[in-house]
Amino acid sequence: MELQTLIKNLDYEIISENNKNEISDIEIDSRKTSDKCVFVAMVGAKFDAHDYIGKSYENGCRTFVIQHDFENMDEYKKNSTIIKVNDARKALSYMSMEYFDHPEKKIKTIAITGTKGKTTTTFMIKAVLEKAGIKTGIIGTTGIYIGEEFIVNPNTTPESYKIMKYMDMMAKNDIKVCVIEVSSQAFKLSRVAGVEFDYGIFTNMSPDHIGENEHKDYEEYRFCKSMLFKQCKVGLFNIDDKEAEYMMKSATCDKVTFGFNKNADYHADNIEYVRRDGFIGMGFDLHGKLEKHFVINTPGEFSIYNAMAAISVLEFFDVSYDDLEYGLSNTFVKGRVESVKISDKFTLLIDYAHNAMSVESVLSTIRKYNPKRMVSLFGCGGNRSKLRRYEMGEMSGKLADLSVITADNSRDEDVMDIIEDIKVGINKTDGEYVVIPDRKEAIKYCIENAKEGDIILLLGKGHEDYQEIKGVKYPFDERVIIKEIMEELKNA
């Protein structure tokens, strides 16, 4: 592909034009560059790729898209093509769309943003569409799903090049719909710049991801979320959320609403908490544009919001009520209030809750199922805000009958230092707790000491299958760990 084709939708300045090679790929990692690629030098919070242009040059690369001047630029100009742009991240997104020939236009796209509920809503939509015979791919927190292929995804929303690459793979594999979680960081970092989605969903909004290397304040956080609704054709909004008005006010798309508010296009009532034979979920009646009763297999009122978000967008597709009913009652989301059946006398759940808000949400929800005792096992991540640790400790102490404080991803910190921070919060409450630093031993303690009617929640890891300690990721899938513990107990 000619460079002119790749950059045709950019505002740019030609610094030099001394390499006429056609481009076979786009690279943002200097270690992977060659004479056939264009290197896009992005500026991040902790790095500046302009510092590695020399490495790309050593690898034979002679085509560069830059954001500012760099060392030895005058020398490299003599035999290189150098294009200067205001925002290299935004340039990468537009270039990636051209490179892959706009795959976002070849499939239907559903983008979901919000503080909570993105992943569950994504899987609800996929379950219904595939029941209706519509092949569906996912780009999200738990990974990339393209037919039978699964690709690990380190970020909720990947870099723009990878988004287009995955959408291109989906189009070539006859996948008709891509459901993508779009984080606030994705908008801030221009990972979806220039992309027009068919549908955009707003789930909810509350303070999160605010701090160093994330968002400077709540105003920036919510502004970034709102950008989706200038980049989609139809927006679907949780009208009950306090930020719905803000999201809708600046939206340029058509609008559909859902919620418990009777003014919503889709609204729910007659809520029922369902717990039977290992099944834990919700029942509700839907009114408005669709009048039906639904039972979903994820617990809590927030799950009804997720279901309404899914239903409201699925009304634009060729799906029947039977498809909706089956898909919503058979949605499986790894690590999102995921039930692991090991006993008839107590319930064991795995959930990704890793901050005070999500801990409060899941514990308050599970309390409504009237457990004999609610046990909360959790830790906190290293290299993260201490405030999060205080808050999580305090929240678990207030809401759980027993808190089991243990390790999560301690990263570069000592796990006992993190636990001491958690104890600062939990000691503000009268909550009972034990400290077991080894997470496997902590899970074993919960299982061995479970009482009939207990609901035990393993919080924080969710879909993750590792523990990060001192820069190393060790295998740690809680489903595997539980099997190992049960085998050990059986042979004890």
C-alpha positions in Angstrom: 0.0 0.0 0.0 1.3 3.5 -0.8 1.8 5.8 2.1 -0.4 8.5 0.5 -3.3 6.1 0.8 -2.7 5.4 4.4 -2.5 9.1 5.4 -5.1 10.5 3.1 -7.5 11.4 5.9 -4.9 13.0 8.1 -3.9 16.6 8.6 -0.1 16.4 8.2 3.1 18.1 7.2 5.7 16.5 5.0 9.1 16.9 6.7 10.9 14.8 4.1 9.9 12.6 1.2 13.0 10.5 0.4 11.7 7.0 0.6 9.3 5.7 -2.0 8.9 2.1 -0.8 5.4 0.8 -0.6 4.2 0.0 2.9 3.4 -3.6 4.0 2.6 -2.9 7.6 2.2 -0.3 10.4 4.2 -0.6 13.5 4.2 1.1 16.9 6.9 -1.2 18.4 10.4 -0.2 17.3 11.7 -3.8 17.9 9.3 -5.1 15.2 10.1 -2.6 12.5 11.6 -3.3 9.0 12.2 -1.6 5.7 8.6 -2.4 4.6 6.8 -0.7 7.4 5.8 2.7 8.6 6.7 3.4 12.3 4.2 5.6 14.1 5.9 7.3 17.0 3.3 7.7 19.8 3.6 9.6 23.0 2.4 7.9 26.2 2.2 8.7 29.9 5.4 6.8 30.7 7.1 6.6 27.3 7.8 8.5 24.1 8.3 6.3 21.0 10.3 9.1 19.4 13.2 8.0 21.7 13.2 4.7 19.8 13.2 6.0 16.2 16.9 5.3 16.1 16.2 1.6 16.8 13.7 1.5 14.0 16.2 3.2 11.7 18.8 0.5 12.5 16.2 -2.1 11.6 15.9 -0.6 8.1 12.7 1.4 8.6 12.7 4.6 6.5 9.1 5.8 6.9 8.0 7.6 10.0 4.9 9.3 11.3 6.0 11.6 14.1 4.4 14.1 16.6 7.4 16.2 17.4 11.1 16.5 16.4 13.5 13.9 17.5 17.3 13.2 17.8 19.2 12.9 14.5 16.1 13.9 12.5 18.1 16.1 10.1 20.3 13.1 9.4 17.5 10.7 8.9 15.6 13.1 6.6 18.2 12.5 3.9 16.9 9.0 3.0 13.6 8.8 4.9 10.1 9.9 4.5 8.9 11.7 7.6 5.3 12.9 8.2 4.5 15.1 11.1 1.0 15.1 12.7 -0.5 16.8 15.8 -1.6 13.5 17.4 0.1 10.3 16.4 -2.4 8.1 18.3 -5.3 9.6 16.3 -3.2 9.2 13.1 -2.7 5.5 13.9 -6.5 5.0 14.1 -7.2 6.6 10.7 -4.2 4.8 9.1 -5.3 1.5 10.5 -8.8 1.9 9.1 -7.3 2.5 5.6 -4.8 -0.3 6.0 -7.4 -2.9 6.7 -9.9 -1.3 4.2 -12.4 -0.2 6.8 -13.6 -3.5 8.3 -15.9 -1.5 10.7 -18.1 -0.8 7.6 -18.3 -4.5 6.6 -19.9 -5.8 9.9 -22.4 -4.3 12.3 -20.7 -2.8 15.3 -22.1 -2.4 18.9 -20.0 -0.3 21.2 -20.6 -0.3 25.0 -19.3 2.2 27.4 -19.9 2.8 31.2 -18.3 2.2 34.5 -20.0 -1.2 35.2 -21.9 -3.7 33.1 -19.9 -3.6 29.9 -18.7 -7.2 29.9 -21.9 -8.8 31.0 -23.9 -6.8 28.5 -21.5 -7.8 25.8 -21.9 -11.5 26.5 -25.7 -11.2 26.8 -25.8 -9.7 23.3 -23.5 -12.5 21.9 -25.6 -15.3 23.5 -28.8 -14.0 22.0 -27.4 -13.3 18.5 -25.7 -16.6 18.2 -28.9 -18.4 19.3 -30.6 -16.5 16.4 -27.8 -17.8 14.1 -26.0 -14.5 13.8 -22.2 -15.1 14.2 -20.9 -12.6 16.7 -17.4 -11.5 17.8 -16.2 -9.7 20.9 -13.5 -7.3 21.7 -13.4 -6.7 25.5 -12.0 -7.1 29.0 -12.0 -10.9 29.0 -10.4 -11.2 25.6 -11.0 -11.3 21.9 -13.5 -13.9 20.5 -13.5 -14.6 16.8 -15.5 -17.7 16.1 -13.7 -20.5 17.9 -10.5 -18.4 18.3 -9.7 -16.7 21.6 -7.0 -14.1 21.9 -5.8 -12.7 25.2 -6.4 -8.9 25.5 -4.4 -6.9 28.1 -6.6 -3.8 27.8 -10.4 -3.4 27.8 -10.0 -1.7 24.4 -6.9 -2.5 22.4 -4.8 -0.1 20.3 -6.6 1.1 17.2 -4.4 -1.1 14.9 -5.4 -4.2 16.7 -9.1 -3.2 16.8 -9.1 -2.9 13.0 -7.1 -6.1 12.7 -9.6 -8.1 14.8 -12.5 -6.6 13.0 -10.9 -7.5 9.7 -10.4 -11.1 10.9 -14.1 -11.2 11.9 -15.3 -9.9 8.5 -13.1 -12.6 6.8 -14.6 -15.3 9.1 -18.2 -14.4 8.1 -18.9 -12.9 11.5 -21.7 -10.4 11.1 -21.6 -8.4 14.4 -18.7 -7.2 16.6 -19.6 -6.2 20.1 -16.8 -4.0 21.6 -16.2 -2.6 25.1 -15.0 1.0 24.7 -13.3 2.3 27.8 -12.9 6.0 28.7 -9.2 5.5 28.2 -9.8 4.3 24.7 -11.4 7.7 23.9 -8.8 9.7 25.7 -6.0 7.8 23.8 -7.8 8.0 20.4 -8.0 4.2 20.1 -11.3 4.5 18.2 -10.7 7.9 16.6 -12.7 8.3 13.4 -14.7 5.1 13.9 -18.4 5.3 13.4 -20.3 2.6 15.3 -23.7 1.4 14.3 -24.9 1.3 17.9 -23.6 2.8 21.2 -24.7 1.8 24.7 -24.3 3.7 27.9 -24.7 1.4 31.0 -23.9 3.7 34.0 -21.4 6.2 35.4 -19.6 6.6 38.7 -16.1 7.8 39.7 -13.4 5.3 38.6 -10.0 5.4 36.8 -9.2 8.8 38.1 -5.7 9.4 39.1 -2.1 9.4 37.8 -1.8 7.9 34.3 -5.6 7.7 34.0 -8.1 10.6 34.1 -7.1 13.9 35.8 -10.6 14.3 37.2 -14.2 13.1 37.0 -15.1 15.7 34.4 -12.6 14.4 32.0 -13.7 10.8 32.7 -17.3 11.4 31.9 -16.5 13.6 28.9 -14.5 10.8 27.4 -17.4 8.4 27.9 -19.7 10.8 26.2 -17.6 10.8 23.0 -19.1 7.5 21.9 -22.5 9.2 21.2 -20.9 11.5 18.7 -19.5 8.4 17.0 -22.5 6.2 16.6 -25.7 6.1 14.6 -28.0 5.0 17.4 -27.4 5.5 21.1 -29.1 3.4 23.8 -29.1 5.1 27.3 -29.7 3.9 30.8 -32.1 6.8 31.6 -32.1 6.1 35.4 -28.4 7.0 35.7 -27.6 10.5 36.9 -25.3 11.1 34.0 -27.8 10.0 31.3 -28.9 13.6 30.7 -25.3 14.7 30.2 -24.6 11.8 27.8 -27.8 12.5 25.8 -27.4 16.3 25.7 -24.2 16.2 23.6 -25.2 13.1 21.6 -25.6 13.5 17.8 -27.1 10.0 17.3 -30.7 8.8 17.4 -31.7 7.9 21.0 -33.3 4.9 22.7 -33.8 4.7 26.5 -34.1 1.9 29.0 -34.5 1.7 32.8 -37.0 1.3 35.6 -38.4 4.8 34.8 -41.7 4.3 33.1 -40.8 7.1 30.6 -38.1 4.9 29.2 -38.7 3.1 25.8 -38.0 -0.2 27.6 -38.8 -0.3 31.3 -38.9 -3.1 33.9 -41.0 -3.9 37.0 -42.1 -6.9 39.1 -38.5 -7.7 40.1 -37.8 -11.2 41.5 -34.7 -12.6 43.1 -34.4 -16.2 42.0 -32.2 -18.8 43.8 -32.9 -22.5 43.2 -30.9 -25.7 42.6 -27.6 -23.8 42.1 -29.3 -21.2 39.9 -28.9 -17.6 41.0 -30.5 -14.9 38.9 -33.3 -12.4 38.4 -36.9 -12.3 37.0 -38.6 -9.2 35.7 -41.4 -8.0 33.4 -40.4 -5.7 30.5 -42.8 -3.0 29.2 -42.7 -0.3 26.5 -41.6 -1.3 23.1 -41.6 -5.0 24.2 -44.0 -6.6 26.6 -42.5 -9.8 27.9 -41.4 -11.6 31.1 -37.7 -12.6 31.4 -35.5 -14.7 33.7 -31.8 -14.0 33.5 -29.0 -16.1 35.1 -27.0 -13.2 36.6 -28.0 -11.7 40.0 -28.9 -8.2 41.1 -30.9 -5.3 39.8 -27.9 -4.1 37.9 -28.1 -7.3 35.8 -31.6 -6.2 34.8 -30.1 -3.0 33.5 -27.6 -5.1 31.5 -30.4 -7.2 30.1 -32.5 -4.2 29.1 -29.4 -2.7 27.4 -29.0 -5.9 25.4 -32.7 -6.2 24.6 -33.0 -2.6 23.4 -30.1 -3.0 20.9 -31.2 -6.5 19.9 -34.5 -5.2 18.8 -32.6 -3.8 15.7 -31.7 -7.4 14.8 -33.7 -10.3 13.5 -34.1 -12.1 16.8 -37.2 -13.7 18.3 -38.5 -13.7 21.9 -37.4 -17.3 22.2 -33.9 -16.2 21.1 -34.0 -13.5 23.7 -35.3 -15.7 26.5 -32.8 -18.5 25.8 -29.8 -16.2 25.4 -30.5 -14.1 28.5 -31.1 -17.2 30.7 -27.9 -18.9 29.4 -25.4 -16.1 29.4 -22.0 -17.2 30.8 -19.5 -14.5 31.7 -16.2 -15.7 33.2 -15.5 -14.0 36.5 -18.7 -12.0 36.7 -20.7 -13.4 39.6 -19.7 -16.8 38.2 -21.0 -19.8 40.2 -18.6 -22.7 40.8 -20.6 -25.7 41.9 -18.8 -27.8 44.6 -21.4 -28.3 47.2 -25.2 -28.4 47.8 -24.8 -26.8 51.2 -23.2 -23.5 50.2 -22.7 -21.3 47.1 -19.3 -20.3 45.8 -19.0 -17.3 43.4 -16.1 -15.7 41.6 -16.3 -12.0 40.7 -14.0 -9.4 39.3 -15.0 -6.7 41.9 -11.7 -4.9 42.6 -12.7 -1.5 44.0 -15.0 -0.2 46.8 -17.8 0.6 44.4 -17.9 -2.8 42.8 -17.5 -4.6 46.1 -20.4 -2.6 47.6 -22.5 -3.5 44.5 -21.9 -7.2 44.5 -22.1 -7.7 48.3 -25.3 -5.6 48.6 -26.7 -7.7 45.7 -25.9 -11.0 47.2 -27.3 -10.0 50.6 -30.7 -9.8 49.0 -30.6 -13.6 48.4 -30.6 -14.0 52.2 -27.5 -16.1 52.7 -27.0 -17.7 56.2 -23.6 -16.0 56.1 -21.8 -14.0 53.4 -18.1 -14.5 53.2 -16.0 -12.0 51.3 -12.4 -13.0 50.2 -10.4 -10.3 48.6 -7.0 -8.5 48.3 -5.8 -5.4 46.6 -3.4 -4.7 43.7 0.0 -3.4 44.3 1.3 -0.2 42.7 -2.2 1.3 43.0 -3.8 3.9 45.2 -3.8 3.2 49.0 -7.2 4.9 49.2 -8.7 2.0 47.2 -7.4 -0.4 49.8 -8.8 1.6 52.7 -12.2 1.8 51.0 -12.3 -1.9 50.0 -11.5 -3.0 53.5 -14.1 -0.7 55.0 -16.8 -1.8 52.5 -16.2 -5.5 53.1 -16.1 -4.9 56.9 -19.5 -3.2 56.7 -21.3 -5.6 54.4 -19.8 -9.1 54.8 -20.3 -11.4 57.8 -16.7 -12.5 57.4 -13.9 -11.0 55.4 -10.9 -13.1 54.4 -8.0 -10.7 53.6 -5.5 -12.2 51.2 -3.3 -11.4 48.2 -4.3 -10.2 44.7 -1.7 -8.9 42.2 0.8 -7.5 44.7 3.1 -6.5 41.8 6.2 -4.7 43.2 4.8 -4.3 46.7 5.0 -6.6 49.7 1.7 -8.3 50.2 1.8 -7.7 53.9 2.1 -4.0 53.4 -1.0 -4.1 51.2 -2.9 -6.1 53.8 -1.9 -3.6 56.5 -3.5 -0.8 54.3 -6.7 -2.9 53.9 -6.8 -3.4 57.7 -6.8 0.4 58.2 -10.2 0.4 56.4 -11.7 -2.7 57.9 -10.7 -1.7 61.4 -13.1 1.3 61.1 -15.9 -1.3 61.2 -17.0 -4.0 63.5 -16.7 -6.6 60.8 -15.1 -10.0 61.6 -12.0 -10.8 59.5 -9.1 -13.2 59.2 -5.8 -12.6 57.4 -4.4 -15.4 55.2 -1.8 -13.9 52.8 -1.5 -17.0 50.5 -4.6 -16.8 48.2 -4.9 -20.5 47.7 -4.8 -21.2 51.4 -7.4 -18.4 51.9 -9.7 -20.1 49.4 -9.1 -23.4 51.1 -10.0 -21.9 54.5 -13.3 -20.6 53.1 -14.2 -24.0 51.7 -13.2 -26.0 54.8 -15.1 -23.7 57.1 -18.2 -23.1 55.0 -21.5 -23.5 56.8 -24.8 -24.5 55.3 -26.5 -21.6 53.5 -23.3 -19.6 53.1 -22.5 -17.6 50.0 -18.8 -17.3 49.5 -17.5 -14.6 47.1 -13.9 -14.7 45.8 -13.4 -11.1 44.7 -10.8 -9.3 42.6 -9.4 -11.9 40.2 -12.5 -12.7 38.1 -11.5 -13.8 34.6 -7.8 -13.4 35.3 -5.7 -16.6 35.3 -2.6 -15.3 36.9 -1.1 -13.5 39.9 1.5 -10.8 39.2 4.3 -10.7 41.8 7.5 -8.7 41.4 7.1 -8.4 37.6 6.3 -12.1 37.0 2.8 -13.4 36.2 2.3 -16.8 37.8 -0.5 -19.1 36.7 -3.5 -18.6 39.1 -6.9 -19.5 37.7 -9.3 -19.7 40.7 -11.4 -22.4 38.9 -8.2 -24.6 38.7 -7.2 -23.7 42.2 -10.6 -24.8 43.5 -10.3 -28.1 41.7 -6.9 -28.6 43.3 -8.2 -27.8 46.7 -11.1 -30.2 46.4 -8.8 -32.9 45.3 -6.5 -32.2 48.2 -9.4 -32.3 50.7 -10.7 -35.5 49.1 -7.3 -37.2 49.6 -6.5 -35.8 53.0 
